[in-house]
Amino acid sequence: MTDNSDTKPKFHVFLDEAASYIGGNDNLKERLRAIQGVPNVIYEIRGDKVFVFDALVDLTIMASREKGEDLDDSEVLALIKQAELTPIEAVEKYGVCPTQFRPERLSSGGYRIVHRPLNAVLPGPYENHTDLNKALATLLMGRNIDGKGETEYRGQPLTLIDPLSLVKTEDVPAYGAFIQSNLKPYLNLGSVHHVAGFEPMSKELFDAASEQERAWAFSDLSAREVARGRLAKAWPSLKNRVVDTANTAYSQATHLTADEIEEVAALRRFYPELVDVHAYAVLQSISDYHSCELGIRSTGADGREEEFLFYLIGKATAGAEVKYSIAAHGERVSYFIIQGKTLSAAIENASRCTAYDKALSRLCSNLAKASRFLKEETEKNSKQGPRVSTISDIFREGREYNAGAFAIDLEAGEMKAGDQPGQEGHRS
């Protein structure tokens, strides 16, 4: 993430998955968790039983219906014992799972359990839901799953999904010398410190990866900044490939609506470079850019974004393995062309840079998640799950941090309330 302004924009909350809260009995949950004696956690281990907050919600609803009115606090407290379930009931009926673990379906059939923060797999796999749920119930009670692994954490055998080792730099093309960029690249390890406790993540590895990430991030961002400032120099070498790729990707539409024709005209004004791209390809390209690169629904053309052109360059030059941060790849290709490389050499160099960036980002992200987890492990109650959360909590937190919320017309793809979010740059 980069920040080019001394004035921080408002923090904006987009509730894209707000539907998951609908029908979630939020008002009741807030009332129950406020009662003295009701644990404000999703679950809590109590001897050989598991208190499940959602079970208390269900019991309260049923008891209220039978009574014909709301329960008082003492009546709610009397239901807590009934909300204490066996571990297998908690898993099967309410989907309770220790926060650090996640069950995953395998493409070959069956299931595995992943330790998310340590990016590792537990012994398995499990052929069916019954066996999987038994294993999750075992973990819920703080016991380990027996089996083999390459390493372990607190006695639990684990096999790493990705190796924790430095990314090789021998094949990465060197960028030129730059004036120090005033942009601040996002660093996975920028504000994270090493925490001991997981043998594969040594302090030596952590510190070396942190330095490697910092050096690469500033060099890469500086090179891409050069590309952003000199697109006109790179474009002649890239135009035909970009145009051919866009026209080939989308067949010509037999009919465009009046609104679509108007939008194409606006896009051609903003992007004269795309004069040879047929109308439907222009429309679909901007839509793909918004959805794939920015993660938003296209809201039409309202100005020129040069990142869109770099996205098209990336689409025209990246291999199938490049699925994210495509514009960044396009910037790298453009940079090497500006430096005098042929198109094929520029694509080759940029591809190696993008592969290195992806591998290094993945390593540092894994190290950061592991360190945060180890730090939290020393501070939290291992017998409790996360705190109960409601949609109102999100809005309250938003008000605390000066957040803005938006109502979006899904048909028109338009924001209906509030100011537009502040624009910020980003690093892949």
C-alpha positions in Angstrom: 0.0 0.0 0.0 1.3 3.4 -0.8 0.4 6.8 0.7 1.2 9.9 -1.3 -0.7 12.4 0.9 -0.2 13.9 4.3 -4.0 13.8 4.7 -5.3 10.4 5.3 -8.6 9.5 3.5 -11.5 8.3 5.4 -11.5 4.6 6.1 -14.4 3.0 4.1 -16.2 -0.2 4.8 -17.8 -2.2 2.0 -20.1 -4.9 3.3 -19.9 -7.1 0.3 -20.8 -10.2 2.4 -23.4 -8.4 4.5 -25.9 -11.0 3.5 -24.2 -13.4 5.9 -25.5 -11.3 8.8 -29.1 -11.1 7.5 -31.3 -13.3 9.8 -28.4 -13.6 12.2 -30.4 -12.5 15.3 -28.0 -9.6 15.9 -30.2 -7.7 18.3 -30.7 -10.8 20.4 -27.0 -11.6 20.3 -26.1 -8.2 21.6 -28.7 -8.4 24.4 -27.5 -11.9 25.4 -23.8 -11.1 25.5 -24.4 -8.0 27.6 -25.9 -10.2 30.4 -23.5 -10.7 33.3 -22.6 -14.4 33.3 -23.1 -15.1 29.6 -19.7 -15.7 27.9 -19.2 -13.2 25.0 -17.4 -15.8 22.9 -18.5 -18.1 20.1 -17.5 -21.1 22.2 -15.9 -21.9 25.5 -14.5 -25.2 26.7 -16.1 -26.3 30.0 -14.6 -29.6 31.3 -15.7 -32.2 28.7 -18.4 -30.0 27.3 -18.4 -26.9 25.0 -20.6 -23.9 25.6 -21.8 -22.7 22.2 -23.2 -19.1 22.0 -25.4 -19.9 19.0 -27.0 -22.8 20.9 -27.9 -20.3 23.7 -29.5 -18.0 21.0 -31.6 -20.9 19.7 -32.6 -22.0 23.2 -33.6 -18.4 24.1 -35.7 -18.1 20.9 -37.6 -21.3 21.6 -38.1 -20.5 25.3 -39.4 -17.0 24.4 -41.9 -18.5 21.9 -43.2 -20.9 24.6 -43.5 -18.1 27.1 -45.0 -15.6 24.6 -42.6 -12.8 25.6 -39.0 -12.1 26.1 -37.0 -13.9 28.8 -35.5 -12.0 31.7 -31.8 -12.2 32.5 -32.2 -14.9 35.1 -34.2 -17.1 32.6 -31.5 -16.7 30.0 -28.8 -17.7 32.6 -30.8 -20.8 33.4 -30.4 -21.9 29.8 -26.6 -21.8 29.8 -26.2 -25.4 31.0 -28.4 -26.6 28.1 -26.1 -24.7 25.7 -23.2 -26.8 26.8 -22.8 -29.5 24.2 -20.6 -32.5 23.5 -17.6 -31.6 21.3 -19.0 -33.6 18.4 -22.4 -31.8 18.7 -20.7 -28.4 18.7 -18.9 -29.3 15.5 -21.7 -31.1 13.7 -24.7 -28.9 14.6 -23.0 -25.4 14.9 -19.9 -25.7 12.8 -17.6 -24.8 15.8 -14.0 -25.1 14.8 -10.8 -23.9 16.6 -9.9 -20.6 15.0 -6.5 -21.6 13.8 -7.8 -24.7 11.9 -9.7 -24.9 8.6 -11.1 -28.0 6.9 -10.6 -28.2 3.2 -12.1 -30.5 0.5 -9.5 -32.2 -1.6 -9.9 -32.3 -5.4 -9.0 -36.0 -5.2 -11.8 -36.6 -2.7 -11.9 -36.5 1.0 -10.8 -33.7 3.4 -7.8 -32.3 5.1 -7.3 -30.0 8.1 -5.1 -26.9 7.6 -3.4 -25.0 10.4 -4.1 -21.6 8.8 -1.6 -19.3 10.6 1.3 -21.7 10.3 0.3 -22.7 6.7 0.6 -26.4 7.4 -1.4 -29.6 7.1 -2.3 -31.9 9.9 -2.1 -35.7 9.5 -4.8 -37.1 7.3 -6.6 -37.0 5.0 -10.2 -37.9 6.0 -12.4 -39.9 3.7 -15.7 -38.5 4.9 -17.4 -35.9 7.0 -17.8 -38.2 10.0 -14.1 -38.8 10.4 -13.4 -35.1 9.7 -15.8 -34.0 12.4 -14.3 -36.4 14.9 -10.9 -34.9 14.2 -12.2 -31.4 14.6 -13.8 -32.3 17.9 -10.5 -33.7 19.1 -8.8 -30.4 18.2 -11.5 -28.4 19.8 -10.8 -30.0 23.1 -7.1 -29.1 22.9 -5.9 -32.6 22.0 -3.5 -33.4 19.1 -4.2 -35.5 16.0 -1.8 -38.5 15.9 0.3 -39.1 12.8 3.4 -38.1 10.9 4.6 -34.7 9.9 7.7 -32.8 8.8 7.7 -30.6 11.9 5.5 -30.0 14.9 3.9 -27.2 17.0 3.1 -28.0 20.7 3.3 -31.7 20.0 1.0 -31.5 16.9 2.6 -33.1 13.8 2.5 -30.7 10.8 3.6 -30.7 7.2 4.3 -27.3 5.7 2.3 -26.3 2.6 5.1 -24.0 1.4 8.7 -24.3 2.5 10.0 -21.7 4.8 13.2 -20.8 3.0 14.6 -17.7 1.3 13.6 -17.1 -2.3 16.5 -17.4 -4.7 17.5 -14.2 -6.4 20.0 -15.5 -9.0 17.4 -15.4 -11.9 15.9 -12.0 -11.1 16.9 -9.3 -13.6 18.5 -6.3 -11.9 16.7 -3.0 -12.0 18.7 0.1 -12.7 19.8 2.7 -10.1 17.0 5.0 -9.0 16.5 8.2 -7.1 14.8 7.1 -3.8 11.1 6.9 -4.4 8.8 8.9 -2.1 6.2 6.1 -2.3 5.9 3.7 0.6 5.6 0.1 -0.5 3.5 -2.3 1.5 5.7 -4.7 3.4 4.3 -7.9 4.9 7.0 -7.8 7.6 7.1 -4.0 7.9 5.6 -3.9 11.4 5.9 -7.5 12.4 8.6 -8.9 14.7 9.9 -12.4 15.0 8.3 -14.5 17.7 10.0 -17.7 18.8 8.1 -21.0 19.2 7.9 -22.5 15.7 11.1 -24.3 14.8 11.0 -23.9 11.0 10.7 -20.1 11.4 14.1 -19.1 12.8 15.0 -15.5 13.6 17.8 -15.7 11.1 15.3 -16.7 8.3 12.8 -14.0 9.5 15.4 -11.2 9.5 16.9 -12.2 6.1 13.4 -12.4 4.5 12.5 -9.0 6.0 15.6 -7.4 4.5 15.0 -9.2 1.2 11.4 -8.0 1.0 12.4 -4.4 1.9 15.1 -4.2 -0.7 13.0 -5.7 -3.5 9.9 -3.6 -2.6 11.7 -0.3 -3.0 13.5 -1.3 -6.1 10.4 -2.8 -7.8 8.2 0.1 -6.9 10.8 2.6 -8.1 11.0 0.8 -11.4 7.3 0.7 -11.8 7.1 4.4 -11.0 9.4 5.1 -13.9 7.0 3.1 -16.1 4.0 5.1 -14.9 5.7 8.4 -15.8 6.9 7.3 -19.3 4.1 5.2 -20.7 4.1 7.1 -23.9 7.6 5.9 -24.6 6.7 2.2 -24.1 3.3 2.2 -25.8 4.5 2.1 -29.5 6.3 -1.2 -28.8 3.2 -2.6 -27.0 0.3 -1.3 -28.9 -0.2 -4.1 -31.5 0.1 -6.8 -28.9 -2.4 -5.1 -26.6 -4.9 -4.4 -29.4 -4.7 -8.0 -30.8 -5.0 -9.6 -27.4 -8.1 -7.5 -26.5 -9.8 -8.0 -29.8 -9.1 -11.8 -29.7 -10.3 -12.2 -26.2 -13.8 -10.8 -26.9 -16.0 -11.5 -29.9 -17.7 -8.5 -31.5 -21.2 -7.8 -30.1 -23.9 -7.7 -32.7 -25.8 -5.0 -30.8 -24.9 -2.4 -28.2 -27.4 -0.4 -26.2 -27.5 3.3 -26.4 -25.9 3.5 -22.9 -23.1 1.1 -24.0 -22.4 3.2 -27.2 -22.2 6.3 -25.0 -19.8 4.6 -22.6 -17.6 3.4 -25.5 -17.4 6.9 -26.8 -16.4 8.2 -23.3 -13.7 5.4 -23.0 -12.3 6.2 -26.4 -11.9 9.9 -25.3 -10.2 8.9 -22.1 -8.0 6.2 -23.8 -7.2 7.3 -27.4 -4.6 4.5 -27.3 -7.5 2.0 -27.7 -8.9 3.4 -31.0 -8.3 0.1 -32.8 -9.9 -2.1 -30.1 -13.4 -2.9 -31.1 -16.3 -1.5 -29.0 -17.3 -4.6 -27.1 -13.7 -5.5 -26.2 -13.3 -2.0 -24.8 -16.3 -2.4 -22.6 -15.4 -5.9 -21.4 -11.7 -4.9 -20.8 -12.7 -2.0 -18.5 -15.2 -4.3 -16.7 -12.5 -7.0 -16.2 -10.0 -4.4 -15.0 -12.4 -3.2 -12.3 -13.4 -6.7 -11.2 -10.1 -8.6 -11.5 -7.6 -5.8 -10.6 -9.6 -3.6 -8.3 -12.1 -6.1 -6.9 -15.2 -3.9 -7.6 -18.1 -3.9 -10.0 -17.5 -1.6 -13.0 -19.2 1.7 -12.6 -18.5 3.0 -16.1 -16.1 5.6 -17.4 -15.5 8.7 -15.3 -11.9 9.6 -16.1 -8.6 8.3 -17.3 -6.8 5.7 -15.2 -3.4 4.8 -16.6 -3.3 1.7 -14.5 -6.0 0.4 -16.8 -3.6 0.6 -19.7 -0.9 -1.2 -17.7 -3.5 -3.8 -16.9 -4.1 -4.4 -20.6 -0.3 -4.6 -21.1 -0.2 -7.2 -18.3 -3.0 -9.2 -19.9 -1.2 -9.2 -23.2 2.2 -10.2 -21.9 1.6 -12.3 -18.7 1.5 -16.1 -18.6 -1.6 -18.0 -17.3 0.0 -18.2 -13.8 -0.3 -14.5 -13.3 -3.8 -14.1 -11.9 -3.4 -11.1 -9.6 -1.7 -7.7 -9.7 -1.7 -7.9 -13.5 -1.2 -4.1 -13.9 2.1 -4.4 -11.9 3.3 -7.0 -14.4 2.4 -4.6 -17.2 4.4 -1.9 -15.5 7.4 -4.1 -15.3 7.2 -5.0 -19.0 6.9 -1.3 -19.8 9.9 -0.5 -17.6 12.2 -2.9 -19.4 11.1 -1.5 -22.8 11.9 2.0 -21.6 15.3 0.7 -20.7 15.8 -0.4 -24.3 14.9 -4.1 -24.2 13.1 -5.8 -27.1 9.5 -6.8 -26.5 10.4 -10.4 -26.0 13.3 -9.6 -23.7 11.1 -7.2 -21.7 8.4 -9.8 -21.3 11.0 -12.4 -20.2 12.6 -10.1 -17.6 9.2 -8.9 -16.3 8.0 -12.5 -16.0 11.0 -13.4 -13.8 10.4 -10.3 -11.7 6.7 -11.1 -11.3 7.5 -14.7 -10.3 10.0 -13.5 -7.8 7.6 -10.9 -6.4 4.9 -13.5 -6.0 7.2 -16.0 -4.2 8.7 -13.4 -1.9 5.3 -12.0 -1.0 4.0 -15.4 -0.2 7.0 -16.3 2.0 6.8 -13.0 3.9 3.0 -13.2 4.3 3.4 -16.7 5.7 6.1 -15.5 8.2 3.9 -12.5 9.2 0.9 -14.7 9.8 2.9 -17.2 11.8 4.5 -14.5 14.0 1.2 -12.8 14.7 -0.3 -16.2 15.7 2.5 -17.0 18.0 2.2 -13.6 19.7 -1.5 -14.0 20.1 -1.1 -17.5 21.5 0.8 -16.1 24.4 -1.9 -13.6 25.2 -5.3 -15.4 24.6 -7.3 -17.9 26.5 -6.9 -21.2 24.7 -10.2 -22.5 26.0 -12.3 -19.8 24.3 -13.1 -18.9 20.7 -13.4 -15.5 19.2 -15.7 -12.8 20.6 -19.3 -12.8 19.3 -19.5 -10.3 16.4 -22.5 -8.5 14.9 -23.0 -6.2 12.0 -23.5 -3.3 14.4 -20.0 -3.9 15.8 -18.6 -3.2 12.3 -20.4 0.1 12.1 -19.4 1.0 15.6 -15.8 0.3 14.8 -16.2 2.3 11.6 -17.5 5.4 13.5 -14.5 5.1 15.9 -12.1 5.2 12.9 -14.1 7.8 10.9 -15.3 5.2 8.4 -17.8 5.8 5.7 -20.4 3.3 4.4 -22.0 3.2 1.0 -25.2 2.0 -0.4 -24.6 0.6 -3.9 -27.2 0.1 -6.6 -26.3 -3.4 -7.9 -28.2 -2.9 -11.1 -26.6 0.4 -12.0 -23.4 -0.2 -10.2 -23.5 3.2 -8.6 -22.8 4.6 -5.2 -25.8 6.2 -3.7 -24.5 7.7 -0.5 -21.4 9.3 0.9 -18.3 10.5 -0.8 -16.3 8.4 -3.2 -13.4 6.6 -1.4 -10.0 8.2 -1.5 -7.7 6.8 -4.1 -4.6 5.0 -2.9 -1.8 3.3 -4.8 -0.8 -0.3 -4.1 2.0 -2.7 -4.6 1.4 -6.1 -5.9 
